[in-house]
Amino acid sequence: MKIGKWAGLLLAATPFLAGCGNFWQAPSGSSGSGSCTTNCTTATSGNFYILNAGTTPQIVGKSIVSGTLTAISGSPWAVQSAPYSMAIAPNGNFLIVSTTSGVFAYPISSGKLGTVVTVSTDQAYAVQVDTTNSWLIEAIPATGGVMLGAVPINSSTGASTGSEVTASFAVTNAAVQTNRMAISPDNSNIFVPLGVGGTLVVPFSAIAPFPTGVTGKTIAVANTGGSALSVAVDPSSRLFYIGETLANSGGTSGGLRAFTYASLSTGTLVNISGSPIASGGLAPNFILPVTTPDYVYVANGAGTSTAGNVAGFAVAGSGSTYTITAGSTTAAGVQPLGLAEDSSNTFIFEVGSLGSPYFDSYTFDSTTTGKLDSQITSSTSASSIAIVATP
């Protein structure tokens, strides 16, 4: 199996990206008090939650209050064992965390996490909650491919309400990427990046998930040796995105691929103008589309000791014709792994694991569309692997 120079380096040195269940295990700790030195905001954000995968796994709850990073009452909360992934229900009622000992739900009340309940005993590398808040979707590594599971859940607590429905998909060289999966806003498709195996797209329905005979579509990587690391669908289901190593035009660095969502139902996928576009680093670890401005942001790693970044890309167009162009790039810690937008649409948050700062917050620049201005950063915890924000 040929992986390629940079892809091989990153997948070997950063096991979290390889989806092999073996991720960064730095000492645990809270996300720290944080600091801001110039052009500091006085804004207040919604609540957000950081998943730490250190020797004492935990969930840290925070918000920014009048420009100050502030802990949610009761934070941090223990996680049962080494975690893989975290998701928040679209209605904001509960968190889902998958671990080596199973998948768990944490009900949320006024920002605080309640008593944890077991949802399944699966070792799911990635989890999401569908847009009806009634199904937990799991991506589970399987020999020769991937297994998807759908567990019916209570929309208020996340607790299981019935038997799991599963479906297996054969994909050559599949490597399920930890904490990387997306569900389209119309609740009709699930996207799973599978490393050198490409990206799997599976039809979904809240009425009958994964019926007998369901088939998926595998999107091969753009260039030989590349690896699909991340996926996202924009909030209006106009476009979907795949982040891959070696996917720029020269096949030498990370690239962002953008397709029209409607083309999934046709025989040929439609790349939008400008795609694939250099993502801004070697490893496009996470993709976050936002509505205002009409942008998509990519958290890029540049190796195991070099600072990463968050690169922004402008999206324009309508109907079936769109373009994507590079915008501003903002510094981040080494190997950033997750992005989230807060409920006030004021802040973008980023976490990563391989080099300080391990937490970054950004606001949207008032003069340059799409540019992110750094705000509060934190040098702890070095074990942060995922972040979600209350819708």
C-alpha positions as a Markdown table, in Angstrom:
| # | Residue | x | y | z |
|---|---|---|---|---|
| 1 | Met | 0.0 | 0.0 | 0.0 |
| 2 | Lys | 1.6 | 3.2 | -1.2 |
| 3 | Ile | 1.0 | 6.1 | 1.2 |
| 4 | Gly | 3.3 | 8.8 | -0.1 |
| 5 | Lys | 6.0 | 10.9 | 1.5 |
| 6 | Trp | 4.0 | 13.4 | 3.6 |
| 7 | Ala | 0.9 | 11.2 | 4.2 |
| 8 | Gly | 3.1 | 8.5 | 5.6 |
| 9 | Leu | 5.0 | 10.9 | 7.9 |
| 10 | Leu | 1.8 | 12.3 | 9.3 |
| 11 | Leu | -0.1 | 9.0 | 9.7 |
| 12 | Ala | 2.9 | 7.4 | 11.4 |
| 13 | Ala | 3.7 | 10.3 | 13.7 |
| 14 | Thr | 0.1 | 11.3 | 14.5 |
| 15 | Pro | -1.8 | 8.0 | 15.1 |
| 16 | Phe | -5.0 | 10.0 | 16.0 |
| 17 | Leu | -5.2 | 10.9 | 12.3 |
| 18 | Ala | -4.8 | 7.3 | 11.1 |
| 19 | Gly | -8.0 | 6.2 | 12.9 |
| 20 | Cys | -6.1 | 3.3 | 14.5 |
| 21 | Gly | -7.5 | 3.8 | 18.0 |
| 22 | Asn | -4.1 | 4.9 | 19.2 |
| 23 | Phe | -4.0 | 8.6 | 19.9 |
| 24 | Trp | -2.0 | 11.3 | 21.7 |
| 25 | Gln | -1.8 | 10.6 | 25.4 |
| 26 | Ala | -0.4 | 13.7 | 27.1 |
| 27 | Pro | -1.0 | 14.5 | 30.8 |
| 28 | Ser | -4.5 | 15.6 | 31.5 |
| 29 | Gly | -5.7 | 18.9 | 32.8 |
| 30 | Ser | -8.2 | 21.6 | 32.3 |
| 31 | Ser | -8.2 | 24.0 | 29.4 |
| 32 | Gly | -6.6 | 26.7 | 31.5 |
| 33 | Ser | -7.6 | 30.2 | 32.2 |
| 34 | Gly | -6.4 | 31.5 | 28.8 |
| 35 | Ser | -5.0 | 34.9 | 27.8 |
| 36 | Cys | -5.4 | 37.6 | 25.3 |
| 37 | Thr | -2.8 | 40.3 | 24.6 |
| 38 | Thr | -4.0 | 42.5 | 21.7 |
| 39 | Asn | -7.3 | 43.6 | 20.2 |
| 40 | Cys | -9.1 | 41.6 | 22.9 |
| 41 | Thr | -12.8 | 41.1 | 22.6 |
| 42 | Thr | -15.3 | 41.9 | 25.4 |
| 43 | Ala | -18.0 | 39.6 | 23.8 |
| 44 | Thr | -19.7 | 36.7 | 25.4 |
| 45 | Ser | -20.0 | 33.3 | 23.8 |
| 46 | Gly | -22.2 | 30.3 | 24.1 |
| 47 | Asn | -21.1 | 27.2 | 26.0 |
| 48 | Phe | -18.5 | 24.8 | 24.5 |
| 49 | Tyr | -17.0 | 21.5 | 25.6 |
| 50 | Ile | -13.5 | 20.1 | 25.1 |
| 51 | Leu | -12.7 | 16.4 | 25.2 |
| 52 | Asn | -9.4 | 15.6 | 26.8 |
| 53 | Ala | -7.8 | 12.2 | 26.2 |
| 54 | Gly | -5.0 | 12.3 | 28.8 |
| 55 | Thr | -4.2 | 9.9 | 31.6 |
| 56 | Thr | -7.4 | 11.1 | 33.3 |
| 57 | Pro | -9.9 | 11.5 | 30.4 |
| 58 | Gln | -12.4 | 14.3 | 31.0 |
| 59 | Ile | -14.8 | 16.8 | 29.4 |
| 60 | Val | -14.1 | 20.5 | 30.1 |
| 61 | Gly | -17.0 | 22.9 | 29.8 |
| 62 | Lys | -16.3 | 26.6 | 29.1 |
| 63 | Ser | -17.7 | 29.8 | 27.8 |
| 64 | Ile | -16.3 | 33.3 | 27.2 |
| 65 | Val | -17.9 | 35.8 | 29.5 |
| 66 | Ser | -17.2 | 39.5 | 28.7 |
| 67 | Gly | -13.9 | 38.5 | 27.1 |
| 68 | Thr | -12.8 | 36.1 | 29.8 |
| 69 | Leu | -12.5 | 32.3 | 29.5 |
| 70 | Thr | -14.9 | 31.0 | 32.2 |
| 71 | Ala | -15.6 | 27.4 | 33.5 |
| 72 | Ile | -19.1 | 26.0 | 33.5 |
| 73 | Ser | -20.2 | 25.1 | 37.0 |
| 74 | Gly | -19.2 | 21.5 | 37.7 |
| 75 | Ser | -16.5 | 21.2 | 35.0 |
| 76 | Pro | -14.6 | 19.1 | 34.4 |
| 77 | Trp | -16.5 | 15.8 | 34.1 |
| 78 | Ala | -14.9 | 12.4 | 34.1 |
| 79 | Val | -14.9 | 10.2 | 31.0 |
| 80 | Gln | -15.1 | 6.4 | 31.6 |
| 81 | Ser | -12.0 | 5.4 | 29.6 |
| 82 | Ala | -9.7 | 6.6 | 26.7 |
| 83 | Pro | -12.0 | 8.5 | 24.3 |
| 84 | Tyr | -12.2 | 8.5 | 20.5 |
| 85 | Ser | -14.9 | 11.0 | 19.6 |
| 86 | Met | -17.5 | 13.5 | 20.9 |
| 87 | Ala | -20.7 | 15.0 | 19.4 |
| 88 | Ile | -23.4 | 17.2 | 20.6 |
| 89 | Ala | -27.1 | 16.8 | 19.8 |
| 90 | Pro | -28.5 | 19.4 | 17.3 |
| 91 | Asn | -31.0 | 20.4 | 20.0 |
| 92 | Gly | -28.2 | 20.9 | 22.5 |
| 93 | Asn | -29.8 | 18.5 | 25.1 |
| 94 | Phe | -26.9 | 16.0 | 25.5 |
| 95 | Leu | -23.3 | 15.1 | 24.6 |
| 96 | Ile | -22.2 | 11.8 | 23.2 |
| 97 | Val | -18.7 | 10.5 | 23.9 |
| 98 | Ser | -17.3 | 7.3 | 22.4 |
| 99 | Thr | -14.5 | 5.5 | 24.3 |
| 100 | Thr | -12.6 | 2.2 | 24.4 |
| 101 | Ser | -15.3 | 0.9 | 26.8 |
| 102 | Gly | -18.4 | 2.0 | 24.9 |
| 103 | Val | -20.5 | 5.0 | 23.9 |
| 104 | Phe | -22.0 | 7.3 | 26.6 |
| 105 | Ala | -24.5 | 10.1 | 26.8 |
| 106 | Tyr | -24.3 | 13.1 | 29.1 |
| 107 | Pro | -27.5 | 15.1 | 29.5 |
| 108 | Ile | -27.0 | 18.9 | 29.5 |
| 109 | Ser | -29.0 | 21.3 | 31.8 |
| 110 | Ser | -28.1 | 25.0 | 31.9 |
| 111 | Gly | -24.6 | 24.0 | 30.5 |
| 112 | Lys | -23.9 | 21.4 | 33.2 |
| 113 | Leu | -23.5 | 17.8 | 32.4 |
| 114 | Gly | -25.8 | 15.4 | 34.2 |
| 115 | Thr | -25.5 | 11.7 | 35.1 |
| 116 | Val | -23.8 | 9.7 | 32.4 |
| 117 | Val | -25.6 | 6.7 | 30.8 |
| 118 | Thr | -24.3 | 3.9 | 28.6 |
| 119 | Val | -25.7 | 4.0 | 25.0 |
| 120 | Ser | -23.8 | 1.1 | 23.5 |
| 121 | Thr | -20.8 | -1.0 | 24.1 |
| 122 | Asp | -19.3 | -0.4 | 20.6 |
| 123 | Gln | -15.8 | 0.9 | 20.1 |
| 124 | Ala | -16.9 | 3.7 | 17.7 |
| 125 | Tyr | -14.1 | 5.7 | 16.3 |
| 126 | Ala | -16.5 | 8.5 | 15.3 |
| 127 | Val | -20.0 | 9.4 | 16.5 |
| 128 | Gln | -22.7 | 11.9 | 15.4 |
| 129 | Val | -26.4 | 12.5 | 16.3 |
| 130 | Asp | -28.8 | 12.8 | 13.4 |
| 131 | Thr | -30.8 | 16.0 | 12.9 |
| 132 | Thr | -34.0 | 14.6 | 14.5 |
| 133 | Asn | -32.0 | 14.0 | 17.7 |
| 134 | Ser | -33.3 | 10.4 | 17.7 |
| 135 | Trp | -30.4 | 8.4 | 16.3 |
| 136 | Leu | -26.9 | 7.9 | 17.4 |
| 137 | Ile | -24.7 | 7.1 | 14.4 |
| 138 | Glu | -21.5 | 5.2 | 15.0 |
| 139 | Ala | -18.5 | 4.5 | 12.6 |
| 140 | Ile | -16.8 | 1.3 | 13.7 |
| 141 | Pro | -13.7 | -0.2 | 12.1 |
| 142 | Ala | -14.3 | -3.6 | 10.5 |
| 143 | Thr | -12.2 | -6.1 | 8.6 |
| 144 | Gly | -12.1 | -5.0 | 5.0 |
| 145 | Gly | -14.1 | -1.9 | 5.5 |
| 146 | Val | -16.3 | -0.1 | 8.0 |
| 147 | Met | -19.5 | -0.9 | 10.0 |
| 148 | Leu | -22.1 | 1.9 | 10.6 |
| 149 | Gly | -24.4 | 1.6 | 13.6 |
| 150 | Ala | -27.6 | 3.5 | 14.3 |
| 151 | Val | -28.9 | 3.4 | 17.9 |
| 152 | Pro | -32.4 | 4.8 | 18.6 |
| 153 | Ile | -32.0 | 7.3 | 21.5 |
| 154 | Asn | -34.1 | 9.6 | 23.7 |
| 155 | Ser | -34.1 | 13.1 | 22.2 |
| 156 | Ser | -33.9 | 14.7 | 25.7 |
| 157 | Thr | -31.2 | 12.5 | 27.4 |
| 158 | Gly | -29.4 | 10.6 | 24.7 |
| 159 | Ala | -30.2 | 7.3 | 26.4 |
| 160 | Ser | -30.8 | 4.2 | 24.2 |
| 161 | Thr | -34.5 | 3.4 | 23.5 |
| 162 | Gly | -34.1 | 0.2 | 21.4 |
| 163 | Ser | -32.0 | -2.1 | 19.4 |
| 164 | Glu | -29.1 | -1.0 | 17.2 |
| 165 | Val | -29.3 | -1.2 | 13.4 |
| 166 | Thr | -26.1 | -2.0 | 11.6 |
| 167 | Ala | -24.7 | -2.2 | 8.1 |
| 168 | Ser | -21.3 | -3.1 | 6.8 |
| 169 | Phe | -19.5 | -1.7 | 3.8 |
| 170 | Ala | -16.5 | -3.1 | 2.1 |
| 171 | Val | -13.8 | -0.5 | 1.3 |
| 172 | Thr | -10.3 | -1.4 | 0.3 |
| 173 | Asn | -7.6 | 0.1 | 2.6 |
| 174 | Ala | -10.3 | 1.7 | 4.8 |
| 175 | Ala | -9.0 | 3.4 | 8.0 |
| 176 | Val | -11.8 | 5.0 | 10.0 |
| 177 | Gln | -10.6 | 8.5 | 11.1 |
| 178 | Thr | -11.1 | 9.2 | 14.7 |
| 179 | Asn | -13.7 | 11.9 | 15.5 |
| 180 | Arg | -14.4 | 12.5 | 11.8 |
| 181 | Met | -17.9 | 11.9 | 10.4 |
| 182 | Ala | -20.7 | 14.1 | 9.1 |
| 183 | Ile | -24.4 | 13.9 | 8.6 |
| 184 | Ser | -26.0 | 16.2 | 6.0 |
| 185 | Pro | -28.4 | 18.8 | 7.3 |
| 186 | Asp | -31.2 | 17.2 | 5.3 |
| 187 | Asn | -30.5 | 14.0 | 7.2 |
| 188 | Ser | -30.2 | 12.0 | 4.0 |
| 189 | Asn | -26.5 | 11.1 | 3.8 |
| 190 | Ile | -23.6 | 10.1 | 6.2 |
| 191 | Phe | -20.0 | 10.9 | 5.2 |
| 192 | Val | -17.1 | 8.9 | 6.7 |
| 193 | Pro | -13.4 | 9.7 | 5.7 |
| 194 | Leu | -11.4 | 6.4 | 5.5 |
| 195 | Gly | -7.8 | 7.5 | 5.0 |
| 196 | Val | -6.2 | 6.0 | 1.9 |
| 197 | Gly | -9.5 | 4.2 | 1.3 |
| 198 | Gly | -11.2 | 7.5 | 0.4 |
| 199 | Thr | -14.5 | 8.8 | 1.7 |
| 200 | Leu | -17.7 | 6.6 | 2.1 |
| 201 | Val | -21.1 | 8.2 | 1.6 |
| 202 | Val | -24.1 | 6.2 | 2.8 |
| 203 | Pro | -27.8 | 7.1 | 2.4 |
| 204 | Phe | -29.7 | 7.5 | 5.7 |
| 205 | Ser | -33.2 | 7.9 | 6.8 |
| 206 | Ala | -34.5 | 8.6 | 10.3 |
| 207 | Ile | -37.6 | 6.4 | 9.4 |
| 208 | Ala | -35.6 | 3.3 | 8.4 |
| 209 | Pro | -31.8 | 3.7 | 8.8 |
| 210 | Phe | -29.6 | 1.3 | 6.9 |
| 211 | Pro | -32.3 | -1.0 | 5.4 |
| 212 | Thr | -31.3 | -4.4 | 4.1 |
| 213 | Gly | -29.3 | -4.0 | 0.9 |
| 214 | Val | -28.3 | -0.4 | 1.5 |
| 215 | Thr | -25.2 | 0.5 | -0.6 |
| 216 | Gly | -22.6 | 3.2 | -0.2 |
| 217 | Lys | -20.6 | 5.3 | -2.6 |
| 218 | Thr | -16.9 | 5.5 | -2.2 |
| 219 | Ile | -15.1 | 8.6 | -3.3 |
| 220 | Ala | -11.5 | 7.8 | -4.2 |
| 221 | Val | -8.7 | 10.1 | -3.0 |
| 222 | Ala | -7.7 | 12.9 | -5.4 |
| 223 | Asn | -4.1 | 11.8 | -5.8 |
| 224 | Thr | -2.2 | 8.5 | -5.4 |
| 225 | Gly | -0.9 | 8.2 | -1.9 |
| 226 | Gly | -3.3 | 10.7 | -0.5 |
| 227 | Ser | -5.5 | 10.1 | 2.6 |
| 228 | Ala | -9.0 | 11.4 | 3.4 |
| 229 | Leu | -8.9 | 12.9 | 6.9 |
| 230 | Ser | -12.0 | 15.1 | 7.3 |
| 231 | Val | -15.5 | 15.8 | 5.9 |
| 232 | Ala | -18.2 | 18.4 | 6.3 |
| 233 | Val | -21.5 | 19.5 | 4.7 |
| 234 | Asp | -22.5 | 23.1 | 4.5 |
| 235 | Pro | -25.5 | 24.2 | 6.6 |
| 236 | Ser | -27.7 | 24.5 | 3.5 |
| 237 | Ser | -26.7 | 21.2 | 2.0 |
| 238 | Arg | -25.4 | 23.0 | -1.1 |
| 239 | Leu | -21.9 | 21.6 | -1.0 |
| 240 | Phe | -19.9 | 19.0 | 0.8 |
| 241 | Tyr | -16.2 | 19.0 | 1.5 |
| 242 | Ile | -13.4 | 16.5 | 1.9 |
| 243 | Gly | -9.9 | 17.3 | 3.4 |
| 244 | Glu | -7.1 | 15.1 | 2.0 |
| 245 | Thr | -3.4 | 14.9 | 2.2 |
| 246 | Leu | -1.6 | 15.3 | -1.1 |
| 247 | Ala | -4.8 | 16.8 | -2.7 |
| 248 | Asn | -3.4 | 20.1 | -3.9 |
| 249 | Ser | -2.9 | 20.6 | -7.6 |
| 250 | Gly | 0.7 | 19.5 | -7.4 |
| 251 | Gly | 0.0 | 16.5 | -5.2 |
| 252 | Thr | 2.4 | 17.7 | -2.6 |
| 253 | Ser | 0.4 | 19.1 | 0.3 |
| 254 | Gly | -3.1 | 19.1 | 1.8 |
| 255 | Gly | -6.1 | 20.0 | -0.2 |
| 256 | Leu | -9.8 | 20.9 | 0.2 |
| 257 | Arg | -12.2 | 19.2 | -2.2 |
| 258 | Ala | -15.6 | 20.8 | -2.7 |
| 259 | Phe | -18.5 | 19.1 | -4.5 |
| 260 | Thr | -22.1 | 20.1 | -5.2 |
| 261 | Tyr | -24.3 | 18.1 | -2.8 |
| 262 | Ala | -27.0 | 17.5 | -5.5 |
| 263 | Ser | -24.5 | 15.7 | -7.7 |
| 264 | Leu | -24.5 | 12.8 | -5.2 |
| 265 | Ser | -27.8 | 11.7 | -6.7 |
| 266 | Thr | -26.4 | 11.7 | -10.2 |
| 267 | Gly | -23.8 | 9.4 | -11.8 |
| 268 | Thr | -21.0 | 12.0 | -11.7 |
| 269 | Leu | -19.8 | 14.1 | -8.8 |
| 270 | Val | -19.4 | 17.8 | -9.7 |
| 271 | Asn | -16.3 | 19.6 | -8.4 |
| 272 | Ile | -17.0 | 23.3 | -7.8 |
| 273 | Ser | -14.7 | 25.9 | -9.5 |
| 274 | Gly | -11.4 | 26.1 | -7.7 |
| 275 | Ser | -11.6 | 22.6 | -6.2 |
| 276 | Pro | -9.4 | 21.0 | -5.1 |
| 277 | Ile | -7.7 | 23.9 | -3.5 |
| 278 | Ala | -4.5 | 23.9 | -1.3 |
| 279 | Ser | -5.8 | 23.7 | 2.3 |
| 280 | Gly | -3.0 | 25.6 | 3.8 |
| 281 | Gly | -1.0 | 22.8 | 5.3 |
| 282 | Leu | 0.0 | 19.1 | 5.0 |
| 283 | Ala | -2.9 | 17.6 | 6.9 |
| 284 | Pro | -6.5 | 19.1 | 6.7 |
| 285 | Asn | -7.6 | 17.6 | 10.0 |
| 286 | Phe | -11.0 | 19.3 | 10.4 |
| 287 | Ile | -13.4 | 21.3 | 8.2 |
| 288 | Leu | -16.0 | 23.8 | 9.5 |
| 289 | Pro | -18.4 | 25.6 | 7.1 |
| 290 | Val | -20.2 | 28.7 | 8.4 |
| 291 | Thr | -23.0 | 30.7 | 7.0 |
| 292 | Thr | -22.1 | 34.3 | 7.9 |
| 293 | Pro | -19.7 | 35.0 | 6.2 |
| 294 | Asp | -20.2 | 32.3 | 3.5 |
| 295 | Tyr | -16.9 | 30.6 | 4.3 |
| 296 | Val | -15.4 | 27.3 | 5.1 |
| 297 | Tyr | -12.5 | 26.9 | 7.6 |
| 298 | Val | -9.9 | 24.2 | 7.6 |
| 299 | Ala | -7.7 | 23.2 | 10.6 |
| 300 | Asn | -4.3 | 22.3 | 9.1 |
| 301 | Gly | -1.4 | 20.4 | 10.6 |
| 302 | Ala | 2.1 | 21.0 | 9.2 |
| 303 | Gly | 3.9 | 18.1 | 10.9 |
| 304 | Thr | 4.6 | 17.0 | 14.5 |
| 305 | Ser | 6.6 | 20.0 | 15.6 |
| 306 | Thr | 5.6 | 22.9 | 13.3 |
| 307 | Ala | 2.8 | 25.3 | 14.1 |
| 308 | Gly | -0.5 | 24.6 | 12.3 |
| 309 | Asn | -3.1 | 27.1 | 11.1 |
| 310 | Val | -6.8 | 27.7 | 10.4 |
| 311 | Ala | -7.3 | 28.7 | 6.8 |
| 312 | Gly | -10.4 | 30.3 | 5.5 |
| 313 | Phe | -12.0 | 29.9 | 2.0 |
| 314 | Ala | -14.7 | 32.1 | 0.5 |
| 315 | Val | -17.7 | 30.3 | -1.1 |
| 316 | Ala | -19.7 | 32.1 | -3.8 |
| 317 | Gly | -22.5 | 31.2 | -6.2 |
| 318 | Ser | -26.0 | 29.7 | -6.3 |
| 319 | Gly | -28.0 | 27.0 | -7.9 |
| 320 | Ser | -25.5 | 24.5 | -9.3 |
| 321 | Thr | -22.6 | 27.0 | -9.9 |
| 322 | Tyr | -20.2 | 27.8 | -7.1 |
| 323 | Thr | -16.6 | 28.9 | -6.7 |
| 324 | Ile | -14.2 | 28.5 | -3.8 |
| 325 | Thr | -11.2 | 30.9 | -3.3 |
| 326 | Ala | -8.5 | 31.1 | -0.6 |
| 327 | Gly | -8.9 | 33.8 | 2.0 |
| 328 | Ser | -6.9 | 34.6 | 5.2 |
| 329 | Thr | -4.9 | 32.1 | 7.3 |
| 330 | Thr | -4.6 | 32.4 | 11.1 |
| 331 | Ala | -2.0 | 30.7 | 13.3 |
| 332 | Ala | -2.9 | 27.8 | 15.5 |
| 333 | Gly | -1.1 | 25.2 | 17.7 |
| 334 | Val | 0.8 | 22.2 | 16.4 |
| 335 | Gln | -1.5 | 19.7 | 14.7 |
| 336 | Pro | -4.9 | 21.4 | 15.3 |
| 337 | Leu | -7.6 | 18.7 | 15.5 |
| 338 | Gly | -11.0 | 20.3 | 16.0 |
| 339 | Leu | -13.1 | 23.4 | 15.2 |
| 340 | Ala | -16.5 | 24.7 | 16.4 |
| 341 | Glu | -18.6 | 27.8 | 16.0 |
| 342 | Asp | -20.3 | 29.1 | 19.1 |
| 343 | Ser | -24.1 | 29.7 | 19.3 |
| 344 | Ser | -23.8 | 33.5 | 19.0 |
| 345 | Asn | -21.9 | 33.1 | 15.7 |
| 346 | Thr | -19.3 | 35.4 | 17.2 |
| 347 | Phe | -16.4 | 32.9 | 17.9 |
| 348 | Ile | -14.6 | 30.1 | 16.2 |
| 349 | Phe | -12.9 | 27.7 | 18.6 |
| 350 | Glu | -9.9 | 25.4 | 17.9 |
| 351 | Val | -8.2 | 22.6 | 19.8 |
| 352 | Gly | -5.2 | 20.5 | 19.2 |
| 353 | Ser | -2.8 | 18.1 | 20.9 |
| 354 | Leu | 0.8 | 18.3 | 19.7 |
| 355 | Gly | 2.0 | 21.8 | 20.6 |
| 356 | Ser | 0.9 | 25.0 | 22.5 |
| 357 | Pro | -1.4 | 26.8 | 22.3 |
| 358 | Tyr | -3.8 | 23.8 | 22.7 |
| 359 | Phe | -6.9 | 26.1 | 22.6 |
| 360 | Asp | -7.5 | 29.1 | 20.4 |
| 361 | Ser | -10.5 | 31.3 | 20.1 |
| 362 | Tyr | -11.1 | 33.7 | 17.2 |
| 363 | Thr | -13.5 | 36.4 | 16.2 |
| 364 | Phe | -14.5 | 37.5 | 12.7 |
| 365 | Asp | -12.5 | 40.6 | 11.6 |
| 366 | Ser | -14.7 | 43.7 | 11.2 |
| 367 | Thr | -13.0 | 44.9 | 8.0 |
| 368 | Thr | -11.7 | 41.9 | 6.1 |
| 369 | Thr | -14.4 | 39.4 | 5.3 |
| 370 | Gly | -13.7 | 35.9 | 6.6 |
| 371 | Lys | -10.5 | 36.8 | 8.4 |
| 372 | Leu | -10.1 | 35.4 | 11.9 |
| 373 | Asp | -8.7 | 37.5 | 14.7 |
| 374 | Ser | -7.0 | 35.6 | 17.5 |
| 375 | Gln | -8.5 | 36.2 | 20.9 |
| 376 | Ile | -8.0 | 34.0 | 24.0 |
| 377 | Thr | -5.5 | 31.2 | 23.8 |
| 378 | Ser | -4.5 | 28.6 | 26.4 |
| 379 | Ser | -1.4 | 26.5 | 26.9 |
| 380 | Thr | -3.3 | 23.6 | 28.5 |
| 381 | Ser | -4.4 | 20.9 | 28.2 |
| 382 | Ala | -2.0 | 19.0 | 25.9 |
| 383 | Ser | -4.5 | 16.2 | 25.5 |
| 384 | Ser | -7.4 | 18.0 | 23.9 |
| 385 | Ile | -8.7 | 16.0 | 20.9 |
| 386 | Ala | -12.2 | 17.4 | 20.1 |
| 387 | Ile | -14.4 | 20.4 | 20.7 |
| 388 | Val | -18.2 | 21.0 | 20.3 |
| 389 | Ala | -20.3 | 24.0 | 20.9 |
| 390 | Thr | -23.9 | 24.3 | 22.1 |
| 391 | Pro | -26.1 | 25.0 | 19.0 |
